[in-house]
């Protein structure tokens, strides 16, 4: 992605340093309850600080040639399809939506509309809140997080930089503002939230990058990064906004700014989960200062690394040699495999389960176990006409027949079909 411009604050990833060394070196300093950091704790910082390794460390230069065909059944246990009711009260069309699931509800946010509730079989139920500037109303540019345990939705009000709380009946409960200025947020459970901040320049060069806060907006944990060149920080850098993915036991944070992927936990902890070293495939110069060169040469390097977690796998995507690449990391045997098959439109993964569309996890998910893809009517019609769903080597032919019936009969003016994917 052109917007995933990496301003690497941390220059080098080390191999297998432990958390105690991190604290002792004060590369990342944790401060609870909003307390300021005593600079005497920083120790001696000379060259660009090195970074600890998380539980998993990847040497991309050595492993990206481990390519083979990947079949959906390798990392997916089950697929369901739900056709959303085409109700005039909530028409979606071909627009992108955010989707989360409960045991009995489908929760959707279509940009420009309030959050909508559908039944698990696809019938429209109600809207949650309203678009506007009054009490209990929020900006059209929003997203939400699901708290199934308390049967609540946390809706981001971008206009007010606040988080609004609704119950599943659509009743507005309360609103709170984090003490920081968040760029969106993730919800870990246990009334604990996480956000990130852009590079904000401080005189002491200590940058609070990650903020953990509670349901009152109070900061309960911070992670700091040190920069030896503060003059080059906080210059209004235009990068892709951080993304927050629900994962087993917490929230995975992708910032696209360094060589580390973090995870926030319900107890307020914020720790590295994945680190990597791209070796000779890492951009060797400052992108911001040499942007034109970067645009000419970016295909030589790995950029835009992103990771999502399921119970069994880490699923990575990145850009290299002008292509969108996908890779599986198996937690059990620690194998790393890059998807070989070249069908970019259908995500390069062979759907051997029911012969329907392929799938690769993205933003829409619940707990790192269930992810959702949105299949639009125009898409399904075209793929069906092209014979994309005519595979004869599927594991479940009866499910293939049901899906092909959906694709054949969908109308171009219908609401989308949801592809509900259960990851291993």
C-alpha positions in Angstrom: 0.0 0.0 0.0 1.3 3.4 -0.9 0.1 4.8 2.4 2.1 2.3 4.4 5.2 4.5 4.6 7.4 3.2 7.3 9.3 5.7 9.4 11.4 3.3 11.4 12.1 4.8 14.8 14.0 1.7 15.9 16.8 0.7 13.5 17.7 -2.9 14.4 16.1 -6.0 15.8 18.2 -8.2 17.9 17.9 -11.9 18.4 16.4 -13.3 21.5 17.1 -10.6 24.1 14.8 -11.0 27.1 12.4 -8.7 28.7 14.6 -8.0 31.7 17.3 -6.7 29.3 14.7 -4.4 27.7 13.7 -2.9 31.0 17.3 -2.5 32.1 18.3 -0.8 28.9 15.1 1.3 29.1 14.4 1.0 25.4 10.7 0.6 26.3 9.6 1.9 29.7 6.3 1.1 31.2 4.6 3.6 33.4 1.3 2.9 35.2 -1.4 5.3 36.3 -0.2 8.1 34.1 3.0 8.7 36.1 5.8 10.5 34.3 9.0 8.8 33.5 12.0 9.7 35.5 14.8 10.3 33.0 17.3 9.0 35.5 15.8 5.6 34.6 17.0 5.9 31.1 20.5 4.8 31.6 23.1 5.6 29.0 21.6 5.8 25.5 24.2 6.3 22.8 23.5 4.8 19.4 20.0 3.9 18.1 18.8 1.4 20.7 18.4 -2.2 19.8 15.1 -3.9 20.3 14.1 -7.1 22.1 12.8 -10.1 20.4 9.3 -11.2 21.1 8.2 -14.8 21.7 8.6 -15.3 17.9 11.4 -13.7 15.8 11.5 -13.9 12.0 14.5 -13.5 9.7 12.6 -12.6 6.6 15.5 -12.7 4.2 16.0 -16.4 5.0 12.4 -17.6 4.9 10.5 -15.8 2.2 11.5 -18.3 -0.4 9.8 -21.1 1.5 6.8 -21.1 -0.9 4.2 -23.6 -1.8 0.5 -23.8 -2.6 -1.6 -23.2 0.5 -5.1 -24.8 0.9 -7.8 -23.1 2.9 -8.4 -26.3 4.9 -4.9 -26.0 6.4 -5.8 -23.0 8.6 -9.6 -23.0 8.4 -11.9 -25.5 10.1 -15.3 -24.4 8.9 -17.1 -21.9 6.6 -20.6 -20.6 6.8 -22.4 -18.1 4.4 -25.1 -15.7 5.5 -27.0 -13.6 3.0 -27.9 -10.2 4.7 -31.5 -9.2 4.3 -31.9 -6.4 1.7 -33.9 -4.1 3.9 -34.4 -0.5 2.8 -33.6 0.6 6.4 -30.1 -0.7 6.0 -28.8 -0.9 2.4 -25.0 -1.6 2.0 -24.4 -2.1 -1.6 -20.7 -2.6 -2.5 -19.4 -0.5 0.4 -16.9 -1.8 2.8 -18.2 -2.7 6.2 -16.8 -3.6 9.6 -18.3 -6.8 11.0 -18.3 -8.6 14.3 -20.3 -11.6 15.6 -21.9 -12.7 18.8 -23.6 -16.0 19.4 -26.9 -14.6 18.1 -26.1 -11.3 16.3 -24.2 -9.8 13.4 -23.0 -6.3 14.1 -22.1 -4.1 11.1 -20.9 -0.6 10.6 -21.3 0.8 7.0 -19.5 4.1 6.6 -22.0 6.8 6.7 -24.7 4.9 8.7 -25.1 4.1 12.4 -24.0 0.7 13.5 -26.5 -1.9 12.5 -27.7 -5.2 14.0 -28.7 -8.2 12.1 -29.8 -11.6 13.3 -27.5 -14.6 12.9 -29.6 -15.7 10.0 -29.3 -12.3 8.3 -32.5 -10.4 9.1 -32.1 -6.7 9.9 -33.1 -5.8 13.5 -32.2 -2.2 14.4 -29.6 0.6 14.3 -27.5 1.4 17.3 -27.5 5.1 18.0 -27.7 7.9 15.4 -25.4 10.0 13.2 -25.3 13.5 14.5 -23.8 16.0 17.0 -26.3 15.7 19.8 -26.3 13.6 23.0 -25.9 9.9 22.2 -25.0 10.6 18.6 -21.7 10.1 16.8 -19.8 11.0 13.7 -20.3 9.1 10.5 -16.6 8.3 10.4 -16.6 5.7 13.1 -15.9 2.1 14.1 -16.8 -0.1 17.0 -15.6 -2.8 19.4 -17.6 -5.6 20.8 -17.9 -6.5 24.5 -19.9 -9.7 24.3 -19.5 -10.5 28.0 -21.3 -7.4 29.0 -23.4 -7.2 25.9 -22.2 -3.8 25.0 -20.7 -1.9 22.0 -18.0 0.7 22.3 -18.4 3.1 19.4 -15.6 5.5 18.4 -16.9 9.1 18.0 -14.1 10.6 15.9 -15.7 14.1 16.0 -15.4 14.2 19.8 -12.5 11.8 20.2 -14.6 9.9 22.7 -15.9 6.3 23.1 -19.6 5.9 23.4 -21.2 2.9 25.1 -24.4 1.2 23.9 -26.2 -2.0 24.9 -27.4 -4.5 22.3 -30.9 -3.0 22.4 -29.5 0.3 21.1 -29.7 2.2 24.4 -27.0 4.8 24.9 -25.4 4.2 28.3 -22.5 6.6 28.7 -19.5 8.2 27.0 -15.9 8.7 28.1 -12.8 10.4 26.7 -9.3 8.8 27.1 -6.7 11.1 28.6 -4.6 10.7 25.5 -5.5 11.6 21.9 -6.1 8.1 20.4 -6.0 7.0 16.8 -8.8 4.5 17.1 -8.7 1.9 19.7 -8.8 -1.8 20.5 -10.6 -3.7 23.3 -8.9 -6.4 25.1 -11.7 -7.4 27.5 -11.9 -6.7 31.2 -12.8 -3.0 30.6 -9.3 -2.5 29.2 -8.6 -0.6 26.0 -5.5 0.2 23.9 -4.6 2.9 21.5 -1.5 4.4 19.8 -0.3 7.9 19.2 1.5 9.4 16.2 5.0 10.6 16.7 4.6 13.5 19.0 7.7 15.5 19.6 8.7 16.0 23.2 11.7 18.0 24.5 13.1 15.0 26.2 12.6 12.8 23.1 10.5 10.3 25.1 7.5 9.3 22.9 4.5 7.6 24.5 3.7 5.2 21.6 1.1 2.9 23.2 -1.5 3.8 25.8 -3.6 1.4 27.8 -6.6 2.9 29.5 -9.7 1.8 31.4 -13.5 2.3 31.0 -13.2 5.8 32.6 -10.5 6.9 30.1 -7.8 6.7 32.8 -4.3 5.7 31.6 -3.2 2.5 33.3 -0.1 1.7 31.2 2.2 3.3 28.7 5.0 2.1 26.5 7.7 4.6 25.5 10.2 4.7 22.7 13.5 6.7 22.7 14.8 8.5 19.6 18.3 10.0 19.3 17.1 12.5 16.7 14.0 14.3 18.0 14.2 16.9 15.2 13.0 14.3 12.7 10.0 13.3 14.8 6.5 14.6 14.9 6.6 16.2 11.5 3.0 15.3 10.5 4.0 12.0 9.0 1.3 10.6 6.8 1.2 6.9 7.4 -1.5 4.3 7.5 -3.4 4.4 10.8 -2.6 1.7 13.3 -4.9 -1.3 13.2 -6.1 -3.4 16.2 -7.0 -7.0 15.7 -8.7 -9.1 18.3 -6.6 -12.2 19.0 -6.7 -15.1 21.5 -6.2 -13.5 24.9 -5.8 -9.9 23.8 -5.4 -7.4 20.9 -2.7 -7.4 18.3 -1.5 -3.9 17.2 0.0 -3.2 13.8 1.6 0.3 13.6 3.6 -0.1 10.3 6.4 2.0 11.9 8.9 -0.5 13.2 10.0 -4.1 13.2 7.9 -5.2 16.1 4.3 -6.3 16.5 2.8 -5.7 19.9 0.0 -7.3 21.8 -2.2 -5.8 24.6 -3.7 -8.0 27.3 -6.8 -7.7 29.6 -4.5 -7.2 32.7 -3.1 -4.0 31.1 0.2 -5.6 29.9 1.6 -4.4 26.6 4.4 -6.6 25.2 6.1 -7.5 22.0 4.5 -10.6 20.3 6.5 -10.8 17.0 9.8 -9.2 15.9 11.5 -9.5 12.6 14.6 -8.6 10.7 14.3 -8.1 7.0 18.1 -8.1 6.4 19.1 -6.8 3.0 15.4 -6.5 2.2 14.9 -3.8 4.7 14.6 -0.2 3.3 18.2 1.0 3.8 17.5 4.8 3.9 15.1 7.2 5.5 11.9 7.1 3.6 10.7 10.5 4.6 13.9 12.2 3.4 14.2 10.2 0.2 10.6 9.6 -0.7 11.1 9.8 -4.4 13.8 7.2 -4.2 11.6 5.0 -2.1 8.9 5.1 -4.7 11.4 4.1 -7.4 13.0 1.3 -5.4 10.4 0.0 -3.0 9.9 -3.2 -4.9 13.4 -4.3 -3.9 12.4 -4.3 -0.2 9.8 -5.8 2.1 7.3 -3.2 3.4 4.0 -3.0 5.1 4.3 -6.2 7.2 1.1 -7.0 9.1 0.3 -9.9 11.4 -2.9 -11.5 12.7 -3.1 -14.3 15.2 -5.4 -17.4 15.6 -5.1 -20.2 18.1 -2.7 -22.2 15.8 -1.3 -19.7 13.3 0.2 -16.3 12.8 -1.0 -15.0 9.4 1.3 -12.4 7.8 0.9 -10.1 4.8 3.5 -7.8 3.3 4.6 -6.2 0.0 7.6 -7.4 -1.9 8.6 -7.2 -5.6 5.5 -5.3 -6.4 3.1 -8.0 -5.0 0.9 -8.5 -2.0 2.4 -11.6 -0.2 0.8 -13.8 2.4 2.5 -16.3 4.8 1.6 -18.7 7.5 3.5 -19.3 10.7 2.5 -22.5 12.4 2.9 -22.1 16.2 3.2 -25.9 16.7 6.1 -26.7 14.5 7.4 -23.1 13.9 7.3 -23.5 10.2 6.9 -20.4 8.0 5.4 -20.8 4.5 4.7 -18.1 1.9 1.6 -18.6 -0.3 2.7 -19.6 -3.8 -0.5 -19.6 -5.8 -0.7 -16.5 -7.9 -4.5 -15.8 -8.0 -4.3 -12.3 -6.4 -8.0 -11.5 -6.7 -9.0 -14.6 -4.8 -6.2 -14.0 -2.3 -3.9 -16.8 -3.7 -5.3 -19.5 -1.3 -7.1 -22.5 -2.8 -10.5 -23.0 -1.3 -10.6 -26.8 -1.1 -13.4 -26.7 1.5 -16.4 -25.8 -0.6 -14.9 -24.4 -3.8 -16.2 -20.9 -3.1 -14.1 -17.7 -2.8 -10.7 -17.9 -1.2 -10.0 -16.1 2.0 -7.3 -14.3 4.0 -8.0 -12.8 7.4 -8.3 -9.0 7.7 -10.0 -6.4 9.9 -13.3 -8.2 10.5 -12.9 -10.7 13.3 -14.0 -11.9 16.7 -11.4 -13.0 19.2 -8.9 -14.2 16.6 -11.1 -17.3 16.0 -13.8 -16.2 13.6 -13.2 -13.8 10.7 -15.6 -12.5 8.2 -15.2 -11.6 4.5 -17.8 -9.5 2.6 -18.9 -11.0 -0.7 -20.5 -8.3 -2.8 -23.2 -9.2 -5.4 -21.3 -7.8 -8.4 -18.3 -9.8 -7.3 -20.2 -13.1 -6.9 -22.1 -12.7 -10.2 -18.9 -12.2 -12.1 -17.0 -15.0 -10.4 -19.9 -17.3 -10.9 -20.1 -16.4 -14.6 -16.4 -17.0 -15.0 -16.8 -20.5 -13.6 -14.6 -19.8 -10.5 -16.8 -22.0 -8.3 -16.7 -25.1 -10.4 -13.9 -27.0 -8.7 -14.4 -30.7 -8.5 -11.9 -31.5 -5.8 -13.6 -30.0 -2.7 -13.9 -31.7 0.7 -17.6 -30.9 1.1 -19.5 -31.1 -2.2 -22.9 -30.6 -0.4 -21.7 -27.2 0.9 -20.4 -26.3 -2.5 -23.9 -26.9 -4.0 -25.4 -24.6 -1.4 -22.9 -21.8 -2.0 -23.3 -22.0 -5.8 -27.0 -21.6 -5.4 -26.4 -18.4 -3.4 -24.0 -17.1 -6.0 -26.4 -18.0 -8.9 -29.5 -16.4 -7.4 -28.1 -13.2 -5.9 -29.4 -9.9 -7.3 -27.1 -7.1 -8.1 -29.1 -4.8 -5.8 -29.0 -7.1 -2.9 -27.0 -6.6 0.3 -23.8 -8.6 0.5 -23.2 -12.2 1.6 -21.0 -12.7 4.7 -18.4 -15.5 4.5 -18.0 -16.6 8.1 -14.6 -18.3 8.5 -13.6 -20.3 11.6 -9.8 -20.4 12.0 -7.9 -23.2 13.5 
